[in-house]
Amino acid sequence: MIVIRGEDYTIKGYADRSQWPSDMDDVHARGLSSIRLKHFQSGVVEDVSLDNVKAVFFVKDFSGQTSHVDLLFHDRLPPMECLWIRIRFDDGETVEGIIHNALDYIVGPGFFMAPADPIGNNWLIYVSKSKLTGFEILGLRPRVKSLHRAKSAS
């Protein structure tokens, strides 16, 4: 079940899971241009353009829960010190790692990253941003020891 919300409209319908792309990384990189769905009330099947859509909600039921108050359990926790990221270099190599949750990776020409693979050969990588073609934040992580060493060395 899907609810598509635009600025001044809502479309409710069903989408067959077989239509979804198998490579979700490609979806994150390029986005979705349309969704083929069967309308909830009329049963008409059509491709709905996502050009001016606010969001596509994957729902449990169409009635919703208007009186529901979202569970906000992160509001009392301290911010995580690191971001788990995936970077893509211009030569096609992709690496996942951990960086400080700070502006350093945006402002400077490069940043230090601890590789996500704990048994790999690298324990720390300096990444030159001029050679990147992709940068994704995958999640939050606590500080790792190799980044602590990099911070104290600079």
JOGI-V52898 format. One record per helix or strand. SS is the DSSP state (helix for helix, strand for strand). FROM is the first residue (numbers start at 1). TO is the last residue. If there is no record, write none. Layout:
ss;from;to
SS;FROM;TO
SS;FROM;TO
//
This chain:
ss;from;to
strand;2;6
strand;10;14
helix;17;19
helix;24;30
strand;34;39
strand;45;49
strand;53;58
strand;82;89
strand;94;100
helix;104;107
strand;110;115
strand;125;128
helix;129;131
strand;132;141
helix;145;153
//
